[in-house]
Structure formats: structure tokens, C-alpha cells
Amino acid sequence: MNAAPQVIEAGANVGGKMRKRRLQLLREAVFVAVFHGKLERNKGVIERSAKLREHAQTLAPARAARLVTRGFEQLTIAAEQSQHILAQGS
């Protein structure tokens, strides 16, 4: 008759162990999902930065040309002003 409480206790213990293992697996699954999400976000950031870098390189010649054009415009304006000043002084 003393065996019945031991059988019940062993059954309860097995259930507790199963529950613990299930929770442990669930925690591992959540950890993997979070880690995977972080990896995907980092991958997206790397891909976007590469696209931005490519875009910047395609615009670089246009920017340089604008800077050269602006420099020539400033020189032209300065030369015209100098000619105007010299014409007034003569």
C-alpha cells in the first residue's frame, strides 16, 4: 500500500520535468528567433549602406562638376567686377 504514493509522486515528478524541458525549449526557441531577427536587421543595414554607397559614387562626378562650375562662375563674376572697377578708374 505504500507504493501508491511513490507512484503518484514519481508521475508528478515526470510531469514537472516535462514542463521544465518544454519551457527550456521554448526559451531556446525565443532566443533563436530574437537572434535571427537581429541578424536580419544587421543584414538589411549592411545592404542599405552598400546601396547608399553606390548611389553616392554615381553622384560624385555630378557634384564635382557642379563645384567646378560654381568655381568658374565665381571667377567670372570677380573678373567682371575687376574690369568694371578698372573701367571706372580710367
OpenMM code with the backbone's topology and positions (N, CA, C; nanometers):
from openmm import Vec3, app, unit

residues = "MET ASN ALA ALA PRO GLN VAL ILE GLU ALA GLY ALA ASN VAL GLY GLY LYS MET ARG LYS ARG ARG LEU GLN LEU LEU ARG GLU ALA VAL PHE VAL ALA VAL PHE HIS GLY LYS LEU GLU ARG ASN LYS GLY VAL ILE GLU ARG SER ALA LYS LEU ARG GLU HIS ALA GLN THR LEU ALA PRO ALA ARG ALA ALA ARG LEU VAL THR ARG GLY PHE GLU GLN LEU THR ILE ALA ALA GLU GLN SER GLN HIS ILE LEU ALA GLN GLY SER".split()
positions = [
    Vec3(0.0800, -0.1189, 0.0000),
    Vec3(0.0000, 0.0000, 0.0000),
    Vec3(0.0845, 0.1256, 0.0000),
    Vec3(0.2034, 0.1164, 0.0449),
    Vec3(0.2901, 0.2331, 0.0453),
    Vec3(0.3424, 0.2651, -0.0947),
    Vec3(0.3258, 0.1790, -0.1887),
    Vec3(0.3751, 0.2000, -0.3248),
    Vec3(0.2923, 0.3038, -0.3995),
    Vec3(0.1655, 0.3161, -0.3702),
    Vec3(0.0785, 0.4103, -0.4424),
    Vec3(0.1259, 0.5550, -0.4299),
    Vec3(0.1592, 0.6026, -0.3098),
    Vec3(0.2074, 0.7414, -0.3015),
    Vec3(0.3387, 0.7624, -0.3776),
    Vec3(0.4246, 0.6598, -0.3791),
    Vec3(0.5509, 0.6717, -0.4510),
    Vec3(0.5277, 0.6771, -0.6017),
    Vec3(0.4308, 0.5997, -0.6519),
    Vec3(0.3979, 0.6007, -0.7941),
    Vec3(0.3398, 0.7363, -0.8326),
    Vec3(0.2519, 0.7893, -0.7483),
    Vec3(0.1918, 0.9202, -0.7757),
    Vec3(0.3000, 1.0286, -0.7743),
    Vec3(0.3890, 1.0209, -0.6770),
    Vec3(0.4966, 1.1199, -0.6680),
    Vec3(0.5890, 1.1109, -0.7888),
    Vec3(0.6223, 0.9900, -0.8330),
    Vec3(0.7075, 0.9726, -0.9499),
    Vec3(0.6384, 1.0271, -1.0747),
    Vec3(0.5090, 1.0029, -1.0873),
    Vec3(0.4341, 1.0562, -1.2021),
    Vec3(0.4314, 1.2076, -1.2014),
    Vec3(0.4141, 1.2663, -1.0862),
    Vec3(0.4127, 1.4122, -1.0744),
    Vec3(0.5493, 1.4694, -1.1074),
    Vec3(0.6524, 1.4002, -1.0658),
    Vec3(0.7883, 1.4451, -1.0915),
    Vec3(0.8188, 1.4413, -1.2413),
    Vec3(0.7737, 1.3363, -1.3090),
    Vec3(0.7947, 1.3249, -1.4540),
    Vec3(0.7230, 1.4402, -1.5240),
    Vec3(0.6013, 1.4709, -1.4785),
    Vec3(0.5276, 1.5830, -1.5367),
    Vec3(0.6009, 1.7147, -1.5167),
    Vec3(0.6577, 1.7325, -1.3987),
    Vec3(0.7345, 1.8544, -1.3704),
    Vec3(0.8573, 1.8647, -1.4574),
    Vec3(0.9260, 1.7527, -1.4760),
    Vec3(1.0443, 1.7516, -1.5618),
    Vec3(1.0064, 1.7830, -1.7058),
    Vec3(0.8937, 1.7285, -1.7508),
    Vec3(0.8484, 1.7539, -1.8880),
    Vec3(0.8162, 1.9027, -1.9047),
    Vec3(0.7494, 1.9580, -1.8045),
    Vec3(0.7154, 2.1001, -1.8109),
    Vec3(0.8417, 2.1854, -1.8156),
    Vec3(0.9393, 2.1527, -1.7319),
    Vec3(1.0654, 2.2269, -1.7300),
    Vec3(1.1348, 2.2182, -1.8652),
    Vec3(1.1376, 2.0986, -1.9219),
    Vec3(1.2036, 2.0799, -2.0519),
    Vec3(1.1302, 2.1585, -2.1614),
    Vec3(0.9970, 2.1565, -2.1548),
    Vec3(0.9181, 2.2307, -2.2532),
    Vec3(0.9478, 2.3809, -2.2422),
    Vec3(0.9537, 2.4328, -2.1207),
    Vec3(0.9851, 2.5734, -2.1005),
    Vec3(1.1264, 2.6071, -2.1470),
    Vec3(1.2187, 2.5150, -2.1217),
    Vec3(1.3558, 2.5366, -2.1654),
    Vec3(1.3621, 2.5418, -2.3185),
    Vec3(1.2917, 2.4514, -2.3849),
    Vec3(1.2878, 2.4526, -2.5314),
    Vec3(1.2225, 2.5800, -2.5837),
    Vec3(1.1189, 2.6236, -2.5152),
    Vec3(1.0513, 2.7469, -2.5549),
    Vec3(1.1457, 2.8661, -2.5411),
    Vec3(1.2193, 2.8728, -2.4313),
    Vec3(1.3171, 2.9810, -2.4126),
    Vec3(1.4227, 2.9783, -2.5224),
    Vec3(1.4694, 2.8585, -2.5567),
    Vec3(1.5695, 2.8471, -2.6628),
    Vec3(1.5122, 2.8927, -2.7963),
    Vec3(1.3882, 2.8576, -2.8237),
    Vec3(1.3247, 2.8987, -2.9481),
    Vec3(1.3099, 3.0504, -2.9546),
    Vec3(1.2724, 3.1109, -2.8421),
    Vec3(1.2597, 3.2569, -2.8373),
    Vec3(1.3961, 3.3209, -2.8577),
    Vec3(1.4985, 3.2684, -2.7931),
    Vec3(1.6334, 3.3210, -2.8080),
    Vec3(1.6787, 3.3133, -2.9535),
    Vec3(1.6555, 3.2002, -3.0173),
    Vec3(1.6943, 3.1838, -3.1580),
    Vec3(1.6177, 3.2815, -3.2463),
    Vec3(1.4886, 3.3000, -3.2205),
    Vec3(1.4073, 3.3920, -3.3002),
    Vec3(1.4573, 3.5360, -3.2854),
    Vec3(1.4887, 3.5757, -3.1625),
    Vec3(1.5393, 3.7113, -3.1392),
    Vec3(1.6743, 3.7292, -3.2075),
    Vec3(1.7618, 3.6338, -3.1915),
    Vec3(1.8938, 3.6417, -3.2529),
    Vec3(1.8819, 3.6464, -3.4053),
    Vec3(1.7923, 3.5652, -3.4615),
    Vec3(1.7709, 3.5653, -3.6065),
    Vec3(1.7201, 3.7017, -3.6527),
    Vec3(1.6291, 3.7613, -3.5761),
    Vec3(1.5778, 3.8939, -3.6096),
    Vec3(1.6881, 3.9984, -3.6106),
    Vec3(1.7772, 3.9913, -3.5118),
    Vec3(1.8887, 4.0860, -3.5069),
    Vec3(1.9812, 4.0660, -3.6265),
    Vec3(2.0072, 3.9417, -3.6622),
    Vec3(2.0913, 3.9153, -3.7791),
    Vec3(2.0285, 3.9712, -3.9063),
    Vec3(1.8984, 3.9520, -3.9221),
    Vec3(1.8288, 4.0022, -4.0411),
    Vec3(1.8331, 4.1548, -4.0464),
    Vec3(1.8147, 4.2208, -3.9309),
    Vec3(1.8216, 4.3670, -3.9285),
    Vec3(1.9608, 4.4138, -3.9667),
    Vec3(2.0635, 4.3504, -3.9111),
    Vec3(2.2008, 4.3884, -3.9448),
    Vec3(2.2279, 4.3665, -4.0925),
    Vec3(2.1773, 4.2571, -4.1469),
    Vec3(2.1956, 4.2290, -4.2891),
    Vec3(2.1299, 4.3387, -4.3726),
    Vec3(2.0109, 4.3822, -4.3318),
    Vec3(1.9414, 4.4897, -4.4030),
    Vec3(2.0178, 4.6203, -4.3972),
    Vec3(2.0758, 4.6503, -4.2813),
    Vec3(2.1536, 4.7728, -4.2664),
    Vec3(2.2756, 4.7686, -4.3581),
    Vec3(2.3413, 4.6555, -4.3633),
    Vec3(2.4602, 4.6417, -4.4484),
    Vec3(2.4218, 4.6575, -4.5947),
    Vec3(2.3106, 4.5957, -4.6357),
    Vec3(2.2675, 4.6067, -4.7747),
    Vec3(2.2293, 4.7503, -4.8098),
    Vec3(2.1579, 4.8179, -4.7202),
    Vec3(2.1184, 4.9566, -4.7472),
    Vec3(2.2396, 5.0482, -4.7537),
    Vec3(2.3375, 5.0263, -4.6667),
    Vec3(2.4561, 5.1118, -4.6697),
    Vec3(2.5350, 5.0896, -4.7986),
    Vec3(2.5370, 4.9666, -4.8484),
    Vec3(2.6043, 4.9401, -4.9753),
    Vec3(2.5325, 5.0113, -5.0899),
    Vec3(2.3986, 5.0091, -5.0886),
    Vec3(2.3224, 5.0796, -5.1927),
    Vec3(2.3466, 5.2299, -5.1853),
    Vec3(2.3502, 5.2843, -5.0645),
    Vec3(2.3767, 5.4273, -5.0490),
    Vec3(2.5166, 5.4627, -5.0991),
    Vec3(2.6116, 5.3758, -5.0710),
    Vec3(2.7489, 5.3991, -5.1169),
    Vec3(2.7541, 5.4005, -5.2688),
    Vec3(2.6844, 5.3056, -5.3329),
    Vec3(2.6801, 5.3021, -5.4796),
    Vec3(2.6147, 5.4283, -5.5337),
    Vec3(2.5060, 5.4695, -5.4716),
    Vec3(2.4350, 5.5892, -5.5155),
    Vec3(2.5242, 5.7125, -5.5026),
    Vec3(2.5982, 5.7213, -5.3937),
    Vec3(2.6882, 5.8347, -5.3721),
    Vec3(2.7980, 5.8370, -5.4771),
    Vec3(2.8458, 5.7206, -5.5161),
    Vec3(2.9509, 5.7149, -5.6178),
    Vec3(2.8990, 5.7588, -5.7537),
    Vec3(2.7733, 5.7272, -5.7848),
    Vec3(2.7183, 5.7713, -5.9132),
    Vec3(2.6969, 5.9220, -5.9144),
    Vec3(2.6715, 5.9806, -5.7971),
    Vec3(2.6515, 6.1250, -5.7898),
    Vec3(2.7822, 6.2019, -5.7767),
    Vec3(2.8893, 6.1362, -5.7413),
    Vec3(3.0160, 6.2052, -5.7172),
    Vec3(3.0618, 6.2865, -5.8375),
    Vec3(3.0625, 6.2343, -5.9614),
    Vec3(3.1055, 6.3172, -6.0746),
    Vec3(3.0166, 6.4409, -6.0928),
    Vec3(2.8876, 6.4258, -6.0729),
    Vec3(2.7965, 6.5394, -6.0874),
    Vec3(2.8275, 6.6458, -5.9827),
    Vec3(2.8564, 6.6043, -5.8612),
    Vec3(2.8903, 6.7000, -5.7558),
    Vec3(3.0194, 6.7725, -5.7889),
    Vec3(3.1173, 6.6981, -5.8361),
    Vec3(3.2452, 6.7597, -5.8714),
    Vec3(3.2260, 6.8585, -5.9850),
    Vec3(3.1460, 6.8236, -6.0832),
    Vec3(3.1213, 6.9135, -6.1957),
    Vec3(3.0522, 7.0413, -6.1477),
    Vec3(2.9574, 7.0257, -6.0543),
    Vec3(2.8900, 7.1448, -6.0005),
    Vec3(2.9875, 7.2345, -5.9254),
    Vec3(3.0789, 7.1732, -5.8513),
    Vec3(3.1774, 7.2534, -5.7786),
    Vec3(3.2681, 7.3288, -5.8755),
    Vec3(3.3108, 7.2637, -5.9814),
    Vec3(3.3965, 7.3279, -6.0815),
    Vec3(3.3203, 7.4409, -6.1493),
    Vec3(3.1947, 7.4146, -6.1852),
    Vec3(3.1123, 7.5170, -6.2500),
    Vec3(3.0931, 7.6367, -6.1578),
    Vec3(3.0645, 7.6108, -6.0318),
    Vec3(3.0467, 7.7186, -5.9352),
    Vec3(3.1755, 7.7992, -5.9199),
    Vec3(3.2885, 7.7297, -5.9196),
    Vec3(3.4181, 7.7988, -5.9101),
    Vec3(3.4418, 7.8886, -6.0296),
    Vec3(3.4089, 7.8395, -6.1503),
    Vec3(3.4247, 7.9214, -6.2710),
    Vec3(3.3306, 8.0418, -6.2681),
    Vec3(3.2092, 8.0211, -6.2194),
    Vec3(3.1137, 8.1316, -6.2102),
    Vec3(3.1665, 8.2402, -6.1167),
    Vec3(3.2222, 8.1978, -6.0035),
    Vec3(3.2758, 8.2949, -5.9089),
    Vec3(3.3946, 8.3697, -5.9688),
    Vec3(3.4791, 8.2987, -6.0412),
    Vec3(3.5934, 8.3645, -6.1061),
    Vec3(3.5466, 8.4628, -6.2127),
    Vec3(3.4448, 8.4238, -6.2877),
    Vec3(3.3918, 8.5113, -6.3925),
    Vec3(3.3335, 8.6378, -6.3326),
    Vec3(3.2580, 8.6216, -6.2255),
    Vec3(3.1988, 8.7379, -6.1585),
    Vec3(3.3090, 8.8287, -6.1043),
    Vec3(3.4102, 8.7718, -6.0440),
    Vec3(3.5214, 8.8512, -5.9907),
    Vec3(3.5940, 8.9240, -6.1026),
    Vec3(3.6142, 8.8568, -6.2158),
    Vec3(3.6818, 8.9206, -6.3295),
    Vec3(3.5982, 9.0351, -6.3845),
    Vec3(3.4678, 9.0172, -6.3955),
    Vec3(3.3798, 9.1237, -6.4452),
    Vec3(3.3812, 9.2438, -6.3506),
    Vec3(3.3801, 9.2157, -6.2209),
    Vec3(3.3847, 9.3251, -6.1240),
    Vec3(3.5173, 9.4006, -6.1340),
    Vec3(3.6247, 9.3261, -6.1524),
    Vec3(3.7567, 9.3900, -6.1665),
    Vec3(3.7600, 9.4783, -6.2909),
    Vec3(3.7045, 9.4281, -6.4022),
    Vec3(3.7020, 9.5070, -6.5257),
    Vec3(3.6186, 9.6334, -6.5064),
    Vec3(3.5078, 9.6213, -6.4366),
    Vec3(3.4208, 9.7351, -6.4107),
    Vec3(3.4931, 9.8404, -6.3283),
    Vec3(3.5658, 9.7956, -6.2247),
    Vec3(3.6421, 9.8883, -6.1391),
    Vec3(3.7518, 9.9562, -6.2200),
    Vec3(3.8206, 9.8783, -6.3027),
    Vec3(3.9281, 9.9359, -6.3853),
    Vec3(3.8720, 10.0342, -6.4860),
    Vec3(3.7550, 10.0062, -6.5427),
    Vec3(3.6928, 10.0957, -6.6413),
    Vec3(3.6526, 10.2265, -6.5755),
    Vec3(3.6087, 10.2221, -6.4515),
    Vec3(3.5696, 10.3433, -6.3817),
    Vec3(3.6906, 10.4280, -6.3474),
    Vec3(3.8021, 10.3647, -6.3174),
    Vec3(3.9232, 10.4359, -6.2781),
    Vec3(3.9905, 10.5028, -6.3977),
    Vec3(3.9656, 10.4604, -6.5177),
    Vec3(4.0331, 10.5155, -6.6340),
    Vec3(3.9716, 10.6410, -6.6841),
] * unit.nanometer
topology = app.Topology()
chain = topology.addChain("A")
for resn in residues:
    res = topology.addResidue(resn, chain)
    for name in ("N", "CA", "C"):
        topology.addAtom(name, app.Element.getBySymbol(name[0]), res)
